[in-house]
Amino acid sequence: MKKWFIVMRAYSWPASLVPVVVGSVAASGTGRFSWLDLFLTLPAALMVQCAANLANSYFDFKKGVDTPASSDDRSLVDNMISPRLALALALALTAAGALIGFFLAFKNHVPELLWLGAAGLALAWFYTGGPGYKYRALGDAGIFLAFGPAIVTGTALIQTGGFVPEALWASIPVGLLIVAIVHANNMRDMASDSEARFRTLAGLLGPAHSRAFYCALIFTPYLFCLSFGSFWPPVLCALSLPLALKLKARAARGEFTPLVPETGRLVAVYGLLLSAGLHLAH
């Protein structure tokens, strides 16, 4: 079981689960909420994320970015899973998540979800697939769109059948924190990416500016909380500030390996606190 948690990068699961919760809470503010839709959206989002994680491991391995000597993603370089099985599982999980998406779109009469879901799938898959926009310093922007606005507003669309402005607004701080997971990962892999002649945003910025950008990603959401027009979101989210300060210290010391999963933990804590704050504000 531990092997599969490593292969699926379980530390990153808050990146798909938290946006669904936030989008559902934002939708409930309109007076419309379905537990069934929530329980269908959560596994669909998680399956697509796991598929993207497997695909990223596969493409990084095939392109020579992940090697036994330098890779922190050990799933393929340590033969925990074969490349062929990783790709097959990625395709199967993508298909399963897409099928749930199709069902939700037709059950709730929201054909717009099909276009939004297709865009999200493309952003997740081609992060490293094909030419890989991650290697052109566009990864942070793509992940923000896929795991911020796409999932949060898509979840609200499923719940309400329409566009919910608060969901889009709430997706911004959530998306920034999810990008911080990716950016921490790319700071950690800066040397190996450079050796493979790939350039992420972290590599483009360089060590000092990458750390500054990471700090902006994890602290801007606390300022953003002040814009929700309620006492509760900023007060509750502030409870996670000690964890953010700990991450800032780790980044300053260059402790990037633990920084990646701990940033995922901040996404989970902040996201749940934001959801609680929005719920109380409603």
N, C-alpha and C positions, 0 to 999 in steps of 0.2 A: 504493500500500500504506500509506503514511504517513497518508493521509486516513482510511483505514478504522480504523487504530489510534486516531486521534483520535475518530472517530465512535463506536467501541465502547468508548471510555474504557479503553484497555489498561492504564493505570496501576492500575486498580482490580481487575484480574483475580485478584490474590492473595486477594481477599475470597471468591471461590468455590472456588478451587483448594486453598488452604491448609486450609480445614475438611475437605475430602475426604481429604487426606493425613493430617491429625490423627485423623479418625474411623477411617481404615483401620489406622493404627498402634495405636490403642486396641483395635480389634477383634482385631488380631494377638496381643495379650496374652492373649486367651482361647484361642489355639491355632487360630483359624480365619481364613484369609485367602485371597483369590482375586485374582490379577493381572487376570483377565478382568473381574471386577466393578469393580476399580479403574479399568481403562481405559475402561469404559463410564460409570462415574459421573463421572469428570473432565470429559469433554466435555458431558455432560448438565447438570452444574452450571454450566459456563461458558456454555453456550447460554442457559440461563435468566437468568443474570446479564446477558449482553449484551442479551437481550430487555428486561430491566428497565431497563438503561441507555438503550436506544433509546426505550422508552416514557416514561421520565422526561424525556428531552430533548424528546420530542413534546409531552407535557402541559405542561411548563414554558413551551415556546414558544407553545402555543395559549392558555395562560392569561395571557400577557404578562409572565411572570417573567423570561424570557430575552429581552433586547433587544440590538440591535447595539451600543448604547452601553455596556451594563453587563455583559453576559454573559461568563463565562469559558468556558462551553460553546459553542464556535463552530460546531458541526456544522450546525445549522439556520440560525442567524443569518447565517452566511457562505455559505449555499447549498452546503455540501459534500454535502448530501443533502436531498432534498425531504421535507417533513412526511409526505406520503402514503407514500413509500418507507420512511421510518423506522418508521411504524406497521405497514406490511406486513411488514417484516423482523422487527419485534418479535413479531408474531403468529406468523410462520413459525418463528422460533427457539424460542418458547414451546412450539409444537406439537411440534417436533423433540425438545426436552428432555423433554417430557411422554411422548412415545412411548417413549423409552429408559427412563424411569421405570416405565411400564406393563410393559415387557418384563422389567425387573429384578424387579418385584414378583411377576410370575407365574412367572418362571424360578426364583426363590429362595423362592417360597411365603411371601411377606410382604405380605399385603393391607394391613397397617397402613401400609406405605409410601405407599399411595395417598392416605390421609388426611393423612399428614405432608407429602407432596409438594403436595397441594392447598392446605394451609395456607401453605406456603412460597411457592407461586406467588401466592397472594392478597396476602400481605404484600409481596412484591416489586412486583407490578403496581400495587396501590392505594397505594403510597408517594406517588405524585403523581396516579395515575389516579382518576377519579370525584371525590369530594370531596377526596381526597388527605390522608391522615392526617399526612403531613409538615408540612402547613400548619396543623396543630392542635397543634404541638409534641410529636407522638407518634412522629416519624420515627426518633429514636434508639432507642427501645424496640422498634419494629417491626423495624428492621434487625438489632438484637441477636438477636431471636428467629429471624429468617429465616436469617441467615448464621452464627449461633452454634449454639444447640441443634438447630435443624431440620436443617441440613446435616451437622453432626458426628455426631449420634445417628442420623440417617437413613442415613449412610454405614455406620456400625457395624451398623445393622439389616440392611442389604443383605449385609454380609460374614458376619454370624453368625446371622441369622434371629431375633434377639432384642434386648432392651434391654441395653446395656453401660454400667454406672454410670460407669466411667472416661471414656467418651466424653462423657457429659453434663458431668462435672466439667471435662474438658479444653476443652469448648466455651465455658466462661465467659471465660477470658483471651483466647481467640481472638475471641470475639464482641465483647469490649470494645475490642480494637484495631481491628476492622472498623468499629465505631461511630465510632472516632476519625477514620477517613477521612471519613465522612459529616459529622461535627461540624466538621471542618476546612473542608469544602466549604461548610457553612452559615454558618460564621463569615465566610468570604470573601464570601458572597452576602447578608450581613445587610442591607446598604443596599437592594439591588434587591428583596429579599423584602419589606422594609418598604414600599417604594414601591408594590408590587403588593398591599399590605394582607394579606400572608400572614405568619404567625408561626411560625417554627421554634423548637426549644428554644434555639438560640443567640440568636435574637432575644428570646426571653422572658427569658433570663438576663442579657443585656447583655454588652458586650465583656469586662469584667474577670472576671466570673464564668464566662463561656464559656471563657476561656483557662484558668482554674483547673480547670474540668470536663474540658477537653481533656487537661491534665496528669494528672489522675486516671485518665483512660482509658488513657493510654499507660504509666503507671508501676504501676498496680495489678496488671497481669499478672505483674510481676516478683515481687511479694509472694506472689501466688497460686501461683507455682511451688513455693514452700516446702511446700505442702500435699500434694504428690504422694507423699510418703513415700520419696523416693529422692534421692540425691546429684546425679544427672545432670540432671534438668530445670532446677533453678535455676542450676547451674554453666554449662551450655551456653547457656541463655537470657541469662545475664548478658553474654555476648559481644556481644549486640545493644544493650546499654545505652548505649554512646557515640552510636549513632544516635538513640535516644530523647532523650538530652540535647541533641543538635543540634536536634531537632524542638521541644523546649521553648524553646530560644533563639529559634528562628524565630517561634514563636507569640508570644513576649514582644515581638518586634519588629514584629508584625503582618504578617509575610511569608506571607500565607495562600495565594497562588497556588502557590508551590513547595511549601508545606506539604502540600497535598492529595496529589500523587503521591508525595512522600517518606514520607508516612504509609503509603501502600500498600506501599512498599518495606519499611518496618518490619514490616508484617503478614507479608510473605513471609519475611524473615530470622528473625523471632521464631518464626513458625509452623514453619519447617523445623527450627530448633534445638530447639523443644519436641518435635517429632516424633522427632528423634534421641534426645533425652533420655528420652522414654517408651520408645522401642525398647530403649535400653541398660538401662533400669530393668527391663524384662521379662526 
